[in-house]
Amino acid sequence: MPRVPATESEMPADVRAVCDRLVNRYGLLPYNHAVLARRPSIFRAFRGMWDGLEESGLLPARLVDLVNVKVASLVGCGL
């Protein structure tokens, strides 16, 4: 049972757009994003870091996805 519940309130449009994009990409909203969406300013900062990493092009997007899945499995959590 998660200790921090996911957001149940209305999300700002920009946060909702990112969440919708992730659902389309992964088939569900990663739990960490659902929790961070409780605080939009923190969510935006967190996504800013990930967006910057993705836009840098240092790793292909598919490899980034595979690394995220592997790390999640290693620490015992799902997406």
All heavy atoms as a GROMACS GRO file, in nm:
protein
  609
    1MET      N    1   0.084  -0.118   0.000
    1MET     CA    2   0.000   0.000   0.000
    1MET      C    3   0.088   0.124   0.000
    1MET      O    4   0.175   0.139   0.086
    1MET     CB    5  -0.089  -0.004   0.125
    1MET     CG    6  -0.180   0.113   0.137
    1MET     SD    7  -0.310   0.096   0.015
    1MET     CE    8  -0.424   0.214   0.072
    2PRO      N    9   0.070   0.213  -0.097
    2PRO     CA   10   0.150   0.336  -0.101
    2PRO      C   11   0.126   0.422   0.022
    2PRO      O   12   0.015   0.426   0.075
    2PRO     CB   13   0.101   0.406  -0.226
    2PRO     CG   14   0.029   0.303  -0.305
    2PRO     CD   15  -0.021   0.202  -0.208
    3ARG      N   16   0.229   0.490   0.065
    3ARG     CA   17   0.216   0.578   0.181
    3ARG      C   18   0.158   0.714   0.145
    3ARG      O   19   0.095   0.778   0.225
    3ARG     CB   20   0.351   0.597   0.247
    3ARG     CG   21   0.402   0.472   0.310
    3ARG     CD   22   0.532   0.499   0.381
    3ARG     NE   23   0.583   0.375   0.435
    3ARG     CZ   24   0.690   0.366   0.509
    3ARG    NH1   25   0.760   0.474   0.535
    3ARG    NH2   26   0.731   0.251   0.555
    4VAL      N   27   0.185   0.759   0.024
    4VAL     CA   28   0.135   0.890  -0.021
    4VAL      C   29   0.037   0.864  -0.133
    4VAL      O   30   0.072   0.804  -0.235
    4VAL     CB   31   0.250   0.979  -0.072
    4VAL    CG1   32   0.197   1.112  -0.123
    4VAL    CG2   33   0.354   1.000   0.037
    5PRO      N   34  -0.087   0.908  -0.115
    5PRO     CA   35  -0.184   0.883  -0.222
    5PRO      C   36  -0.158   0.970  -0.344
    5PRO      O   37  -0.102   1.078  -0.334
    5PRO     CB   38  -0.318   0.921  -0.157
    5PRO     CG   39  -0.283   1.016  -0.047
    5PRO     CD   40  -0.144   0.976  -0.001
    6ALA      N   41  -0.198   0.917  -0.458
    6ALA     CA   42  -0.188   0.994  -0.582
    6ALA      C   43  -0.286   1.110  -0.576
    6ALA      O   44  -0.379   1.110  -0.494
    6ALA     CB   45  -0.219   0.904  -0.701
    7THR      N   46  -0.266   1.206  -0.662
    7THR     CA   47  -0.355   1.321  -0.664
    7THR      C   48  -0.497   1.278  -0.700
    7THR      O   49  -0.519   1.190  -0.781
    7THR     CB   50  -0.306   1.428  -0.762
    7THR    OG1   51  -0.390   1.542  -0.751
    7THR    CG2   52  -0.307   1.380  -0.905
    8GLU      N   53  -0.592   1.339  -0.633
    8GLU     CA   54  -0.732   1.314  -0.663
    8GLU      C   55  -0.803   1.442  -0.704
    8GLU      O   56  -0.920   1.442  -0.732
    8GLU     CB   57  -0.802   1.254  -0.541
    8GLU     CG   58  -0.746   1.118  -0.504
    8GLU     CD   59  -0.810   1.060  -0.380
    8GLU    OE1   60  -0.906   1.122  -0.328
    8GLU    OE2   61  -0.766   0.955  -0.334
    9SER      N   62  -0.728   1.550  -0.706
    9SER     CA   63  -0.787   1.679  -0.737
    9SER      C   64  -0.763   1.716  -0.883
    9SER      O   65  -0.692   1.647  -0.956
    9SER     CB   66  -0.729   1.786  -0.646
    9SER     OG   67  -0.590   1.798  -0.669
   10GLU      N   68  -0.820   1.826  -0.922
   10GLU     CA   69  -0.798   1.878  -1.057
   10GLU      C   70  -0.652   1.917  -1.072
   10GLU      O   71  -0.592   1.975  -0.983
   10GLU     CB   72  -0.885   2.001  -1.080
   10GLU     CG   73  -1.032   1.970  -1.090
   10GLU     CD   74  -1.066   1.900  -1.220
   10GLU    OE1   75  -1.006   1.934  -1.324
   10GLU    OE2   76  -1.151   1.810  -1.217
   11MET      N   77  -0.596   1.883  -1.186
   11MET     CA   78  -0.458   1.920  -1.216
   11MET      C   79  -0.458   2.041  -1.309
   11MET      O   80  -0.547   2.052  -1.393
   11MET     CB   81  -0.386   1.806  -1.287
   11MET     CG   82  -0.357   1.687  -1.204
   11MET     SD   83  -0.261   1.569  -1.302
   11MET     CE   84  -0.356   1.422  -1.274
   12PRO      N   85  -0.359   2.128  -1.297
   12PRO     CA   86  -0.346   2.236  -1.395
   12PRO      C   87  -0.330   2.176  -1.535
   12PRO      O   88  -0.281   2.063  -1.550
   12PRO     CB   89  -0.219   2.309  -1.351
   12PRO     CG   90  -0.201   2.274  -1.208
   12PRO     CD   91  -0.257   2.135  -1.193
   13ALA      N   92  -0.367   2.251  -1.635
   13ALA     CA   93  -0.367   2.201  -1.773
   13ALA      C   94  -0.230   2.151  -1.818
   13ALA      O   95  -0.221   2.047  -1.884
   13ALA     CB   96  -0.416   2.310  -1.868
   14ASP      N   97  -0.122   2.220  -1.780
   14ASP     CA   98   0.011   2.176  -1.824
   14ASP      C   99   0.051   2.045  -1.759
   14ASP      O  100   0.110   1.958  -1.822
   14ASP     CB  101   0.116   2.285  -1.800
   14ASP     CG  102   0.135   2.319  -1.652
   14ASP    OD1  103   0.034   2.326  -1.579
   14ASP    OD2  104   0.249   2.341  -1.610
   15VAL      N  105   0.014   2.028  -1.632
   15VAL     CA  106   0.044   1.903  -1.562
   15VAL      C  107  -0.039   1.790  -1.621
   15VAL      O  108   0.012   1.680  -1.647
   15VAL     CB  109   0.019   1.918  -1.410
   15VAL    CG1  110   0.032   1.786  -1.338
   15VAL    CG2  111   0.114   2.022  -1.351
   16ARG      N  112  -0.166   1.816  -1.647
   16ARG     CA  113  -0.254   1.716  -1.708
   16ARG      C  114  -0.201   1.673  -1.845
   16ARG      O  115  -0.203   1.556  -1.878
   16ARG     CB  116  -0.396   1.772  -1.720
   16ARG     CG  117  -0.492   1.690  -1.803
   16ARG     CD  118  -0.516   1.549  -1.757
   16ARG     NE  119  -0.570   1.544  -1.624
   16ARG     CZ  120  -0.569   1.433  -1.550
   16ARG    NH1  121  -0.515   1.322  -1.596
   16ARG    NH2  122  -0.619   1.433  -1.430
   17ALA      N  123  -0.150   1.768  -1.924
   17ALA     CA  124  -0.098   1.736  -2.057
   17ALA      C  125   0.021   1.640  -2.047
   17ALA      O  126   0.030   1.544  -2.125
   17ALA     CB  127  -0.058   1.864  -2.131
   18VAL      N  128   0.110   1.663  -1.953
   18VAL     CA  129   0.225   1.574  -1.935
   18VAL      C  130   0.176   1.436  -1.890
   18VAL      O  131   0.221   1.333  -1.942
   18VAL     CB  132   0.325   1.632  -1.832
   18VAL    CG1  133   0.433   1.530  -1.797
   18VAL    CG2  134   0.387   1.759  -1.884
   19CYS      N  135   0.082   1.433  -1.796
   19CYS     CA  136   0.030   1.305  -1.747
   19CYS      C  137  -0.038   1.228  -1.860
   19CYS      O  138  -0.019   1.107  -1.874
   19CYS     CB  139  -0.066   1.329  -1.632
   19CYS     SG  140   0.016   1.388  -1.482
   20ASP      N  141  -0.114   1.297  -1.942
   20ASP     CA  142  -0.180   1.231  -2.056
   20ASP      C  143  -0.077   1.175  -2.154
   20ASP      O  144  -0.093   1.065  -2.206
   20ASP     CB  145  -0.273   1.328  -2.128
   20ASP     CG  146  -0.396   1.364  -2.045
   20ASP    OD1  147  -0.426   1.293  -1.946
   20ASP    OD2  148  -0.464   1.463  -2.081
   21ARG      N  149   0.029   1.251  -2.177
   21ARG     CA  150   0.136   1.205  -2.266
   21ARG      C  151   0.202   1.077  -2.212
   21ARG      O  152   0.229   0.983  -2.287
   21ARG     CB  153   0.240   1.316  -2.284
   21ARG     CG  154   0.345   1.284  -2.390
   21ARG     CD  155   0.446   1.396  -2.407
   21ARG     NE  156   0.546   1.384  -2.303
   21ARG     CZ  157   0.596   1.485  -2.232
   21ARG    NH1  158   0.555   1.608  -2.254
   21ARG    NH2  159   0.687   1.465  -2.139
   22LEU      N  160   0.223   1.073  -2.082
   22LEU     CA  161   0.285   0.955  -2.021
   22LEU      C  162   0.191   0.834  -2.026
   22LEU      O  163   0.237   0.722  -2.048
   22LEU     CB  164   0.325   0.985  -1.877
   22LEU     CG  165   0.439   1.085  -1.863
   22LEU    CD1  166   0.458   1.126  -1.716
   22LEU    CD2  167   0.568   1.029  -1.918
   23VAL      N  168   0.064   0.856  -2.006
   23VAL     CA  169  -0.033   0.747  -2.018
   23VAL      C  170  -0.032   0.692  -2.160
   23VAL      O  171  -0.032   0.570  -2.180
   23VAL     CB  172  -0.174   0.793  -1.976
   23VAL    CG1  173  -0.278   0.688  -2.013
   23VAL    CG2  174  -0.179   0.822  -1.826
   24ASN      N  175  -0.027   0.781  -2.258
   24ASN     CA  176  -0.021   0.734  -2.397
   24ASN      C  177   0.108   0.658  -2.425
   24ASN      O  178   0.109   0.562  -2.502
   24ASN     CB  179  -0.033   0.852  -2.494
   24ASN     CG  180  -0.172   0.908  -2.500
   24ASN    OD1  181  -0.269   0.836  -2.475
   24ASN    ND2  182  -0.184   1.035  -2.532
   25ARG      N  183   0.216   0.699  -2.362
   25ARG     CA  184   0.347   0.636  -2.386
   25ARG      C  185   0.361   0.501  -2.316
   25ARG      O  186   0.413   0.406  -2.372
   25ARG     CB  187   0.456   0.731  -2.339
   25ARG     CG  188   0.597   0.686  -2.368
   25ARG     CD  189   0.694   0.796  -2.329
   25ARG     NE  190   0.828   0.764  -2.370
   25ARG     CZ  191   0.930   0.846  -2.358
   25ARG    NH1  192   0.911   0.967  -2.308
   25ARG    NH2  193   1.050   0.811  -2.397
   26TYR      N  194   0.315   0.495  -2.188
   26TYR     CA  195   0.338   0.376  -2.105
   26TYR      C  196   0.213   0.292  -2.080
   26TYR      O  197   0.222   0.184  -2.024
   26TYR     CB  198   0.398   0.415  -1.970
   26TYR     CG  199   0.534   0.481  -1.983
   26TYR    CD1  200   0.552   0.614  -1.951
   26TYR    CD2  201   0.644   0.409  -2.027
   26TYR    CE1  202   0.676   0.675  -1.961
   26TYR    CE2  203   0.769   0.469  -2.039
   26TYR     CZ  204   0.784   0.601  -2.005
   26TYR     OH  205   0.907   0.660  -2.016
   27GLY      N  206   0.096   0.346  -2.113
   27GLY     CA  207  -0.028   0.273  -2.086
   27GLY      C  208  -0.085   0.300  -1.949
   27GLY      O  209  -0.196   0.260  -1.918
   28LEU      N  210  -0.010   0.371  -1.866
   28LEU     CA  211  -0.056   0.411  -1.733
   28LEU      C  212   0.031   0.528  -1.687
   28LEU      O  213   0.136   0.553  -1.744
   28LEU     CB  214  -0.049   0.295  -1.633
   28LEU     CG  215   0.085   0.222  -1.617
   28LEU    CD1  216   0.176   0.291  -1.519
   28LEU    CD2  217   0.058   0.081  -1.572
   29LEU      N  218  -0.016   0.596  -1.586
   29LEU     CA  219   0.061   0.708  -1.531
   29LEU      C  220   0.157   0.653  -1.426
   29LEU      O  221   0.113   0.591  -1.329
   29LEU     CB  222  -0.032   0.812  -1.469
   29LEU     CG  223   0.036   0.935  -1.409
   29LEU    CD1  224   0.112   1.013  -1.516
   29LEU    CD2  225  -0.067   1.025  -1.342
   30PRO      N  226   0.289   0.673  -1.445
   30PRO     CA  227   0.382   0.626  -1.342
   30PRO      C  228   0.343   0.685  -1.206
   30PRO      O  229   0.309   0.803  -1.194
   30PRO     CB  230   0.517   0.680  -1.390
   30PRO     CG  231   0.502   0.692  -1.538
   30PRO     CD  232   0.359   0.735  -1.557
   31TYR      N  233   0.348   0.599  -1.104
   31TYR     CA  234   0.300   0.640  -0.972
   31TYR      C  235   0.373   0.763  -0.919
   31TYR      O  236   0.311   0.850  -0.858
   31TYR     CB  237   0.313   0.523  -0.873
   31TYR     CG  238   0.253   0.557  -0.740
   31TYR    CD1  239   0.115   0.566  -0.725
   31TYR    CD2  240   0.333   0.585  -0.631
   31TYR    CE1  241   0.060   0.601  -0.604
   31TYR    CE2  242   0.279   0.620  -0.509
   31TYR     CZ  243   0.142   0.627  -0.496
   31TYR     OH  244   0.086   0.663  -0.376
   32ASN      N  245   0.504   0.773  -0.943
   32ASN     CA  246   0.576   0.889  -0.891
   32ASN      C  247   0.519   1.020  -0.948
   32ASN      O  248   0.511   1.121  -0.880
   32ASN     CB  249   0.726   0.878  -0.914
   32ASN     CG  250   0.766   0.876  -1.060
   32ASN    OD1  251   0.686   0.842  -1.148
   32ASN    ND2  252   0.890   0.909  -1.087
   33HIS      N  253   0.477   1.016  -1.074
   33HIS     CA  254   0.418   1.135  -1.135
   33HIS      C  255   0.281   1.165  -1.075
   33HIS      O  256   0.245   1.281  -1.056
   33HIS     CB  257   0.408   1.118  -1.286
   33HIS     CG  258   0.537   1.136  -1.356
   33HIS    ND1  259   0.641   1.045  -1.348
   33HIS    CD2  260   0.582   1.235  -1.437
   33HIS    CE1  261   0.743   1.087  -1.419
   33HIS    NE2  262   0.711   1.202  -1.474
   34ALA      N  263   0.204   1.060  -1.047
   34ALA     CA  264   0.073   1.079  -0.986
   34ALA      C  265   0.085   1.143  -0.848
   34ALA      O  266   0.004   1.227  -0.810
   34ALA     CB  267  -0.001   0.946  -0.978
   35VAL      N  268   0.188   1.106  -0.774
   35VAL     CA  269   0.211   1.165  -0.642
   35VAL      C  270   0.263   1.308  -0.657
   35VAL      O  271   0.215   1.400  -0.590
   35VAL     CB  272   0.309   1.079  -0.559
   35VAL    CG1  273   0.351   1.151  -0.432
   35VAL    CG2  274   0.244   0.945  -0.525
   36LEU      N  275   0.360   1.329  -0.745
   36LEU     CA  276   0.415   1.464  -0.764
   36LEU      C  277   0.312   1.562  -0.815
   36LEU      O  278   0.321   1.682  -0.787
   36LEU     CB  279   0.534   1.458  -0.860
   36LEU     CG  280   0.660   1.391  -0.804
   36LEU    CD1  281   0.760   1.367  -0.915
   36LEU    CD2  282   0.720   1.473  -0.692
   37ALA      N  283   0.211   1.514  -0.886
   37ALA     CA  284   0.107   1.602  -0.938
   37ALA      C  285   0.027   1.667  -0.825
   37ALA      O  286  -0.044   1.765  -0.848
   37ALA     CB  287   0.015   1.526  -1.033
   38ARG      N  288   0.040   1.616  -0.704
   38ARG     CA  289  -0.026   1.679  -0.588
   38ARG      C  290   0.030   1.819  -0.564
   38ARG      O  291  -0.036   1.904  -0.506
   38ARG     CB  292  -0.007   1.594  -0.463
   38ARG     CG  293  -0.074   1.458  -0.470
   38ARG     CD  294  -0.038   1.372  -0.351
   38ARG     NE  295  -0.075   1.429  -0.225
   38ARG     CZ  296  -0.195   1.414  -0.167
   38ARG    NH1  297  -0.287   1.343  -0.226
   38ARG    NH2  298  -0.220   1.470  -0.051
   39ARG      N  299   0.154   1.840  -0.607
   39ARG     CA  300   0.221   1.971  -0.592
   39ARG      C  301   0.274   2.012  -0.728
   39ARG      O  302   0.386   1.979  -0.766
   39ARG     CB  303   0.336   1.961  -0.492
   39ARG     CG  304   0.294   1.925  -0.352
   39ARG     CD  305   0.216   2.041  -0.288
   39ARG     NE  306   0.180   2.014  -0.152
   39ARG     CZ  307   0.059   1.975  -0.114
   39ARG    NH1  308  -0.035   1.957  -0.202
   39ARG    NH2  309   0.032   1.955   0.013
   40PRO      N  310   0.194   2.088  -0.805
   40PRO     CA  311   0.232   2.122  -0.942
   40PRO      C  312   0.369   2.187  -0.955
   40PRO      O  313   0.441   2.159  -1.051
   40PRO     CB  314   0.120   2.215  -0.987
   40PRO     CG  315   0.001   2.168  -0.910
   40PRO     CD  316   0.058   2.132  -0.774
   41SER      N  317   0.410   2.272  -0.861
   41SER     CA  318   0.541   2.337  -0.875
   41SER      C  319   0.654   2.234  -0.865
   41SER      O  320   0.753   2.243  -0.939
   41SER     CB  321   0.559   2.447  -0.770
   41SER     OG  322   0.554   2.393  -0.640
   42ILE      N  323   0.640   2.136  -0.778
   42ILE     CA  324   0.741   2.030  -0.766
   42ILE      C  325   0.737   1.941  -0.890
   42ILE      O  326   0.841   1.902  -0.943
   42ILE     CB  327   0.720   1.949  -0.637
   42ILE    CG1  328   0.739   2.040  -0.516
   42ILE    CG2  329   0.812   1.828  -0.632
   42ILE    CD1  330   0.700   1.978  -0.384
   43PHE      N  331   0.616   1.910  -0.937
   43PHE     CA  332   0.599   1.830  -1.058
   43PHE      C  333   0.670   1.895  -1.176
   43PHE      O  334   0.743   1.829  -1.250
   43PHE     CB  335   0.450   1.814  -1.088
   43PHE     CG  336   0.420   1.730  -1.209
   43PHE    CD1  337   0.396   1.595  -1.198
   43PHE    CD2  338   0.415   1.788  -1.336
   43PHE    CE1  339   0.368   1.518  -1.310
   43PHE    CE2  340   0.388   1.712  -1.448
   43PHE     CZ  341   0.364   1.577  -1.435
   44ARG      N  342   0.651   2.026  -1.191
   44ARG     CA  343   0.713   2.097  -1.304
   44ARG      C  344   0.865   2.094  -1.294
   44ARG      O  345   0.935   2.077  -1.396
   44ARG     CB  346   0.662   2.240  -1.308
   44ARG     CG  347   0.518   2.250  -1.350
   44ARG     CD  348   0.470   2.395  -1.351
   44ARG     NE  349   0.327   2.402  -1.373
   44ARG     CZ  350   0.238   2.440  -1.280
   44ARG    NH1  351   0.280   2.480  -1.160
   44ARG    NH2  352   0.110   2.440  -1.308
   45ALA      N  353   0.919   2.110  -1.175
   45ALA     CA  354   1.065   2.106  -1.158
   45ALA      C  355   1.119   1.966  -1.189
   45ALA      O  356   1.220   1.952  -1.259
   45ALA     CB  357   1.102   2.147  -1.015
   46PHE      N  358   1.052   1.864  -1.140
   46PHE     CA  359   1.091   1.726  -1.166
   46PHE      C  360   1.088   1.697  -1.315
   46PHE      O  361   1.182   1.644  -1.372
   46PHE     CB  362   0.994   1.634  -1.090
   46PHE     CG  363   1.016   1.487  -1.115
   46PHE    CD1  364   1.114   1.418  -1.046
   46PHE    CD2  365   0.937   1.418  -1.205
   46PHE    CE1  366   1.133   1.282  -1.067
   46PHE    CE2  367   0.956   1.283  -1.228
   46PHE     CZ  368   1.054   1.214  -1.158
   47ARG      N  369   0.979   1.736  -1.381
   47ARG     CA  370   0.967   1.712  -1.525
   47ARG      C  371   1.068   1.796  -1.602
   47ARG      O  372   1.118   1.753  -1.706
   47ARG     CB  373   0.826   1.742  -1.575
   47ARG     CG  374   0.727   1.632  -1.549
   47ARG     CD  375   0.770   1.496  -1.598
   47ARG     NE  376   0.816   1.495  -1.736
   47ARG     CZ  377   0.870   1.389  -1.796
   47ARG    NH1  378   0.886   1.276  -1.731
   47ARG    NH2  379   0.909   1.395  -1.921
   48GLY      N  380   1.100   1.914  -1.552
   48GLY     CA  381   1.201   1.998  -1.618
   48GLY      C  382   1.334   1.927  -1.626
   48GLY      O  383   1.403   1.932  -1.729
   49MET      N  384   1.371   1.857  -1.518
   49MET     CA  385   1.495   1.782  -1.519
   49MET      C  386   1.487   1.670  -1.623
   49MET      O  387   1.577   1.655  -1.706
   49MET     CB  388   1.521   1.721  -1.381
   49MET     CG  389   1.647   1.636  -1.377
   49MET     SD  390   1.660   1.534  -1.229
   49MET     CE  391   1.528   1.416  -1.255
   50TRP      N  392   1.379   1.591  -1.622
   50TRP     CA  393   1.366   1.480  -1.716
   50TRP      C  394   1.354   1.528  -1.860
   50TRP      O  395   1.412   1.468  -1.950
   50TRP     CB  396   1.248   1.391  -1.678
   50TRP     CG  397   1.284   1.302  -1.565
   50TRP    CD1  398   1.243   1.313  -1.435
   50TRP    CD2  399   1.375   1.193  -1.567
   50TRP    NE1  400   1.302   1.217  -1.358
   50TRP    CE2  401   1.384   1.141  -1.437
   50TRP    CE3  402   1.451   1.134  -1.666
   50TRP    CZ2  403   1.464   1.033  -1.405
   50TRP    CZ3  404   1.531   1.025  -1.634
   50TRP    CH2  405   1.537   0.976  -1.505
   51ASP      N  406   1.281   1.636  -1.880
   51ASP     CA  407   1.269   1.689  -2.017
   51ASP      C  408   1.405   1.733  -2.068
   51ASP      O  409   1.440   1.710  -2.184
   51ASP     CB  410   1.169   1.805  -2.022
   51ASP     CG  411   1.025   1.760  -1.998
   51ASP    OD1  412   0.997   1.638  -2.012
   51ASP    OD2  413   0.942   1.846  -1.965
   52GLY      N  414   1.484   1.797  -1.982
   52GLY     CA  415   1.619   1.839  -2.021
   52GLY      C  416   1.708   1.721  -2.057
   52GLY      O  417   1.781   1.725  -2.156
   53LEU      N  418   1.699   1.614  -1.979
   53LEU     CA  419   1.777   1.494  -2.009
   53LEU      C  420   1.732   1.433  -2.141
   53LEU      O  421   1.815   1.392  -2.223
   53LEU     CB  422   1.763   1.392  -1.897
   53LEU     CG  423   1.834   1.427  -1.767
   53LEU    CD1  424   1.793   1.331  -1.657
   53LEU    CD2  425   1.984   1.428  -1.786
   54GLU      N  426   1.601   1.426  -2.163
   54GLU     CA  427   1.550   1.368  -2.287
   54GLU      C  428   1.587   1.453  -2.409
   54GLU      O  429   1.624   1.400  -2.514
   54GLU     CB  430   1.398   1.351  -2.279
   54GLU     CG  431   1.356   1.241  -2.184
   54GLU     CD  432   1.205   1.233  -2.166
   54GLU    OE1  433   1.131   1.309  -2.232
   54GLU    OE2  434   1.162   1.150  -2.085
   55GLU      N  435   1.581   1.585  -2.393
   55GLU     CA  436   1.611   1.674  -2.505
   55GLU      C  437   1.760   1.681  -2.536
   55GLU      O  438   1.799   1.720  -2.645
   55GLU     CB  439   1.557   1.813  -2.476
   55GLU     CG  440   1.405   1.818  -2.476
   55GLU     CD  441   1.350   1.949  -2.421
   55GLU    OE1  442   1.430   2.042  -2.394
   55GLU    OE2  443   1.229   1.957  -2.402
   56SER      N  444   1.846   1.642  -2.440
   56SER     CA  445   1.990   1.650  -2.463
   56SER      C  446   2.034   1.554  -2.573
   56SER      O  447   2.137   1.576  -2.637
   56SER     CB  448   2.066   1.618  -2.334
   56SER     OG  449   2.058   1.480  -2.304
   57GLY      N  450   1.958   1.447  -2.592
   57GLY     CA  451   1.990   1.351  -2.696
   57GLY      C  452   2.112   1.264  -2.667
   57GLY      O  453   2.165   1.199  -2.755
   58LEU      N  454   2.158   1.265  -2.542
   58LEU     CA  455   2.276   1.185  -2.508
   58LEU      C  456   2.247   1.036  -2.520
   58LEU      O  457   2.336   0.958  -2.554
   58LEU     CB  458   2.324   1.218  -2.367
   58LEU     CG  459   2.380   1.358  -2.348
   58LEU    CD1  460   2.413   1.384  -2.201
   58LEU    CD2  461   2.504   1.378  -2.433
   59LEU      N  462   2.123   0.998  -2.492
   59LEU     CA  463   2.081   0.859  -2.506
   59LEU      C  464   1.957   0.852  -2.592
   59LEU      O  465   1.871   0.940  -2.583
   59LEU     CB  466   2.049   0.798  -2.369
   59LEU     CG  467   2.163   0.783  -2.269
   59LEU    CD1  468   2.110   0.735  -2.135
   59LEU    CD2  469   2.268   0.688  -2.321
   60PRO      N  470   1.944   0.750  -2.673
   60PRO     CA  471   1.821   0.735  -2.751
   60PRO      C  472   1.702   0.716  -2.657
   60PRO      O  473   1.714   0.654  -2.550
   60PRO     CB  474   1.845   0.608  -2.834
   60PRO     CG  475   1.991   0.578  -2.823
   60PRO     CD  476   2.041   0.644  -2.700
   61ALA      N  477   1.586   0.768  -2.696
   61ALA     CA  478   1.466   0.762  -2.612
   61ALA      C  479   1.432   0.619  -2.571
   61ALA      O  480   1.393   0.594  -2.457
   61ALA     CB  481   1.349   0.826  -2.685
   62ARG      N  482   1.446   0.524  -2.660
   62ARG     CA  483   1.415   0.385  -2.629
   62ARG      C  484   1.506   0.331  -2.520
   62ARG      O  485   1.462   0.259  -2.430
   62ARG     CB  486   1.427   0.299  -2.755
   62ARG     CG  487   1.397   0.154  -2.733
   62ARG     CD  488   1.248   0.133  -2.710
   62ARG     NE  489   1.223  -0.008  -2.691
   62ARG     CZ  490   1.139  -0.058  -2.604
   62ARG    NH1  491   1.068   0.021  -2.529
   62ARG    NH2  492   1.123  -0.187  -2.592
   63LEU      N  493   1.633   0.368  -2.522
   63LEU     CA  494   1.725   0.323  -2.419
   63LEU      C  495   1.689   0.385  -2.284
   63LEU      O  496   1.696   0.318  -2.180
   63LEU     CB  497   1.870   0.356  -2.457
   63LEU     CG  498   1.977   0.312  -2.358
   63LEU    CD1  499   1.969   0.162  -2.330
   63LEU    CD2  500   2.115   0.349  -2.411
   64VAL      N  501   1.650   0.511  -2.283
   64VAL     CA  502   1.607   0.576  -2.159
   64VAL      C  503   1.488   0.502  -2.100
   64VAL      O  504   1.484   0.474  -1.979
   64VAL     CB  505   1.572   0.725  -2.185
   64VAL    CG1  506   1.508   0.788  -2.061
   64VAL    CG2  507   1.697   0.802  -2.225
   65ASP      N  508   1.392   0.464  -2.184
   65ASP     CA  509   1.276   0.389  -2.136
   65ASP      C  510   1.319   0.255  -2.076
   65ASP      O  511   1.271   0.215  -1.970
   65ASP     CB  512   1.176   0.364  -2.249
   65ASP     CG  513   1.103   0.490  -2.292
   65ASP    OD1  514   1.106   0.589  -2.216
   65ASP    OD2  515   1.042   0.488  -2.399
   66LEU      N  516   1.408   0.185  -2.144
   66LEU     CA  517   1.454   0.056  -2.094
   66LEU      C  518   1.529   0.069  -1.961
   66LEU      O  519   1.514  -0.014  -1.871
   66LEU     CB  520   1.542  -0.013  -2.198
   66LEU     CG  521   1.470  -0.059  -2.325
   66LEU    CD1  522   1.571  -0.108  -2.428
   66LEU    CD2  523   1.369  -0.167  -2.294
   67VAL      N  524   1.610   0.173  -1.948
   67VAL     CA  525   1.682   0.197  -1.823
   67VAL      C  526   1.582   0.225  -1.711
   67VAL      O  527   1.595   0.171  -1.600
   67VAL     CB  528   1.783   0.312  -1.839
   67VAL    CG1  529   1.838   0.356  -1.704
   67VAL    CG2  530   1.896   0.271  -1.931
   68ASN      N  531   1.480   0.306  -1.739
   68ASN     CA  532   1.380   0.336  -1.637
   68ASN      C  533   1.309   0.210  -1.591
   68ASN      O  534   1.286   0.190  -1.470
   68ASN     CB  535   1.277   0.438  -1.688
   68ASN     CG  536   1.332   0.578  -1.690
   68ASN    OD1  537   1.416   0.613  -1.609
   68ASN    ND2  538   1.284   0.659  -1.782
   69VAL      N  539   1.272   0.123  -1.683
   69VAL     CA  540   1.204  -0.002  -1.647
   69VAL      C  541   1.297  -0.091  -1.565
   69VAL      O  542   1.256  -0.150  -1.464
   69VAL     CB  543   1.154  -0.075  -1.773
   69VAL    CG1  544   1.106  -0.215  -1.741
   69VAL    CG2  545   1.043   0.005  -1.840
   70LYS      N  546   1.423  -0.101  -1.605
   70LYS     CA  547   1.518  -0.184  -1.532
   70LYS      C  548   1.540  -0.133  -1.392
   70LYS      O  549   1.540  -0.210  -1.295
   70LYS     CB  550   1.651  -0.190  -1.609
   70LYS     CG  551   1.756  -0.276  -1.543
   70LYS     CD  552   1.712  -0.421  -1.533
   70LYS     CE  553   1.822  -0.507  -1.474
   70LYS     NZ  554   1.782  -0.646  -1.461
   71VAL      N  555   1.560  -0.004  -1.376
   71VAL     CA  556   1.581   0.053  -1.244
   71VAL      C  557   1.458   0.030  -1.156
   71VAL      O  558   1.469  -0.008  -1.039
   71VAL     CB  559   1.618   0.203  -1.252
   71VAL    CG1  560   1.614   0.268  -1.114
   71VAL    CG2  561   1.756   0.220  -1.315
   72ALA      N  562   1.339   0.051  -1.212
   72ALA     CA  563   1.216   0.028  -1.137
   72ALA      C  564   1.209  -0.116  -1.087
   72ALA      O  565   1.173  -0.143  -0.972
   72ALA     CB  566   1.094   0.062  -1.221
   73SER      N  567   1.246  -0.211  -1.172
   73SER     CA  568   1.241  -0.352  -1.132
   73SER      C  569   1.346  -0.381  -1.025
   73SER      O  570   1.322  -0.459  -0.934
   73SER     CB  571   1.256  -0.444  -1.251
   73SER     OG  572   1.387  -0.441  -1.302
   74LEU      N  573   1.462  -0.320  -1.035
   74LEU     CA  574   1.568  -0.344  -0.938
   74LEU      C  575   1.533  -0.293  -0.798
   74LEU      O  576   1.575  -0.352  -0.699
   74LEU     CB  577   1.699  -0.280  -0.984
   74LEU     CG  578   1.769  -0.348  -1.102
   74LEU    CD1  579   1.886  -0.262  -1.150
   74LEU    CD2  580   1.815  -0.487  -1.066
   75VAL      N  581   1.459  -0.185  -0.793
   75VAL     CA  582   1.421  -0.128  -0.662
   75VAL      C  583   1.285  -0.179  -0.614
   75VAL      O  584   1.235  -0.137  -0.512
   75VAL     CB  585   1.427   0.026  -0.660
   75VAL    CG1  586   1.567   0.075  -0.690
   75VAL    CG2  587   1.325   0.087  -0.755
   76GLY      N  588   1.226  -0.269  -0.692
   76GLY     CA  589   1.103  -0.334  -0.648
   76GLY      C  590   0.976  -0.254  -0.667
   76GLY      O  591   0.880  -0.272  -0.593
   77CYS      N  592   0.974  -0.168  -0.766
   77CYS     CA  593   0.850  -0.094  -0.791
   77CYS      C  594   0.816  -0.102  -0.939
   77CYS      O  595   0.900  -0.126  -1.023
   77CYS     CB  596   0.862   0.051  -0.747
   77CYS     SG  597   0.969   0.153  -0.848
   78GLY      N  598   0.689  -0.081  -0.966
   78GLY     CA  599   0.644  -0.076  -1.103
   78GLY      C  600   0.645   0.066  -1.154
   78GLY      O  601   0.679   0.159  -1.081
   79LEU      N  602   0.611   0.083  -1.278
   79LEU     CA  603   0.602   0.218  -1.333
   79LEU      C  604   0.482   0.284  -1.274
   79LEU      O  605   0.464   0.394  -1.263
   79LEU     CB  606   0.594   0.214  -1.484
   79LEU     CG  607   0.720   0.170  -1.556
   79LEU    CD1  608   0.692   0.160  -1.706
   79LEU    CD2  609   0.834   0.262  -1.532
   0.00000   0.00000   0.00000
